[in-house]
Amino acid sequence: MLTTHLEQPRGSVPAARSQRTAFFAAAGLLVAGEAVFWLMLAAVQTNSGLALLDGGVHDALVAGRTPAATAVLAAVSTVTSPTWMTVIGGLLALGWAVRKREIWRPALLLGAMAATFGASTLIKHQIGRARPSAADFLMGPDDALSFPSGHTFGTGVFLLVLVYLLLGRAGVRSVRRSTAVLAFSGAALGTLLVAFSRIYFGYHWLTDVVASMGLAVAVTGLVVLVDGLRDARKAAPAAPAAPAA
């Protein structure tokens, strides 16, 4: 039987579906994350919406501090500072590149962390929101601006992107859906814990950390998009050779 050049190679349809799913996921994460951030920014600038709860949440957590919670959350907040997250991310990426002998995924993680630091610094200076009263700070002075929370933003990006790279792009097609759900849920809970600690220690308002979580989701969507575009480019069929004369 004669075959034609129109026949699809085996596995091309599932690959195309996987790429479309990745693009839709990236778009959904970008839109959702950006929507949360802009809603929080609007609330802060107009003193409406969730911003109306900033003072009450701050006062309640400051008044409810306990020695045990303070000890645990102090360790969490210290390890997830922008400085420590940069060190941890850099060492992890270096070890990954050496051990697995690959560049792309470690570079994606480092790129996401660098983008997070740059975006957080830029937004802080553009918005210029003051922190809560320094009298409530529990871990020493901090003269940085408040919106968004660098701890929450950096931790969210690190955990979400790391889970995506380990599960979604590890080449393991047999990963159970329940495993992926648990992994991403763990990343979300870790981010929430850091967000809680920043309000608990008096350095941020509720809207600061919620905006940071939205930004973390958006950056994760950008990573998924960049990774998907690379996969699509690699999977594109080569141009057919010109027929011989």
N, C-alpha and C positions, 0 to 999 in steps of 0.2 A: 504494500500500500504506500502510495506517495504521501509525503507530509509536506505541508506548506509552511512558509515563514510566519504565518499568522498564528501558529499554535503557541499557546502559553506554556512557558516552562513550569514544571511541577513545583508547587510551593509558592508561585508568584501571587496567586489570589490571596492566600492567607497573609502573606507578607504585606500586600497592599492594604488589607483590612487592618492589620496591626499598625501600619503607619497612619491610616486615617484615624484610628482610635487614639493614637498618641497625639495627633494634631488637635483633635477635639478636646482631649484632656488638657492640653496646654492652653488652648483658648479659654476653656472653662475656668482654669486656675487663674489665668491672667485677669479675666473679667471680674471674677469673684473677689480676688485679692485687691485689685484696684478700687472696686466699688466700696469695700470696707474702709480702705484708707481715705478715700475722698469723703465718705460719709462722716468719718471721725474728724477730718480736717474742717469740714463745714460746721460740725457741731461745736468744735473748739472756737472757731472764729465768730460764730453767732451766739455762743453760750446757750445752746439749745440741745435737745435730744439727749444722748448719753452723757454729754458734758455736765448736765444738771446733777448727775450722780457722782461726779468726781470728788467733791468735798465730803459727801457723806461716806463714801467707800473708804477714802483716805482716813478719815477720823475713826471709823469703826475698826479698821485693821491696826492702826497705831494704838488705839485703846485696848485692843485684844491681844497684844504681844505677850508671849510666854517664854521662859528661858529655853525650853526644849525646842519650840518652833524656831526661835531665833538662832539657836546653834545649828540646826539642820539647814535652814534657809541661808544662813551666812556662808556655809560651805558651797551651796548651790550658786549663790550670787557671785562668789569669788571665782569659781571655776568657769563660769559663763560670762565673765567680763570680756569686752572686745579684745583686750590684749591676750588673755588666755585662750580665747577661741581662735585667734589668729595663729598662736603657737601650736595648739592642738591640731587645727586644720592643716597647717603646713607640715607638721611631722607625720600626720596620717597620710597625706598625699605623697610625701616623699617615700614613706615605707611601702605604700601601695605601688608606686611606680617601680621601685626596686624589686619588690617581691613578685609582682605580677608581670613585670616587664611591659608595661603599657603606659601611655601618656594621656590618652583622651579623657578617661574618667577622673583621674586625679586632677587634670587640668580644669575640668568642668567644676569640680569641687572648689578648687582654689579661685577660679574665676568668679564663682558665685559669692564666695566669702569677700573677695576684693570689691565686687559690685555692692555688696551689702554695706561695707564700711564707707565707701564713697557716697552712696545714696543717703545713708544715715547722717553723715556729716553735712552734706549739702542741705538736706531738708531741715535739720536742726537750725542752721544759720538762716535759712530762708524764712522759717516760721518764727523763730525767736521766742518760743514760749518759755516762761520761767518755771522752775521747779517748785514743788511745795515748800513750805517754810523749812529753812535749814535747822530749826530747832527740833524737828522731827526726824532728822537723819540719824540713822543708828550705826552707820559704818564709816563715819568720818565725813569731812567736808567734800563737796563736789560742786564745782562752779560751772559745769557743762549745762547746756540747755536741755529741755525736758522732752520735746516732741520731735521724733518718736523715741522709744526706748531702744538704745543700742544693744543692751543685753538680750532683750526679747527678740529683736529683729535678727541678730546674729545667730542666736541659738536655734530659732525656728528654721532659718535657711540651712544651717549646718545639719540639723537632724533630718529635715524633710528631703533635702537633696541627697544626703548620704543614703537614706533608705531607698530612694528612687534608684540611685546608681547601683546599690547592692542587689536589689530585687528586680527592678524593672529592666536594667540594662546589663545584668550579669550573664546573659545568655542562657539562663536556666528557665526553660519553658514550662517545667513541671511544678513551679512554685504554686502552692495552693492559695486560693483566694483568701482563705482564713488567715494564712500566714502573712499575706500582704496587708490585710486589714489590721491585724494585731501590730505589725511593725509600724505602719503609719499612725495608728492610734497611740502607740508608745511615743512616737515623735511629737505628736500633738500634745500629749499629756506632759511631756518634758518641757515643751515650750510654755504651756500654761503654768507649770510650777515656777518657771523663771519669771514669768509675767507677774504672778502672785507675789513673789519675793520682792520685786522692785516696788510694788505698792506698799507691801508690808514694812519695808525699811524706810519708807517715806520719800523716795527719790522720784517717783513718777505718779501721775494721775492715771485713772482707769482708761481714759481715752488714749493716752500715750501708748499703753501696751496693746490695746485692741488694734490701733492703727499699725503697730509694728507687726502683729500677727497677720494682718492683711497684706502688708508688704512682703512678708516671708512667703506667703502663698503665691503672690505674684511673681517673685523671683524664681520660685520652684517651677512655676509654669513656663517661665522664660528658658530655664534649663531644659525642661522637657521639649520645648519647641526647637531649641538649638540642636539637641541630641537627635530629635526626629528628622530634622533637615539633613543632618549628616548621614543618617541611615538611608534616607530617601536618595541622596546623591550617590551613595555607594551601591544601592540596589538598582539604579537606573541602568537599562541595557545599553551596551556599547553600540555605537553607530555601525550599521552593516558595511562591510568592505565593498568597494566598487568592483563590479564584475570585470573579469579579464576581457580584453579585446578579442 
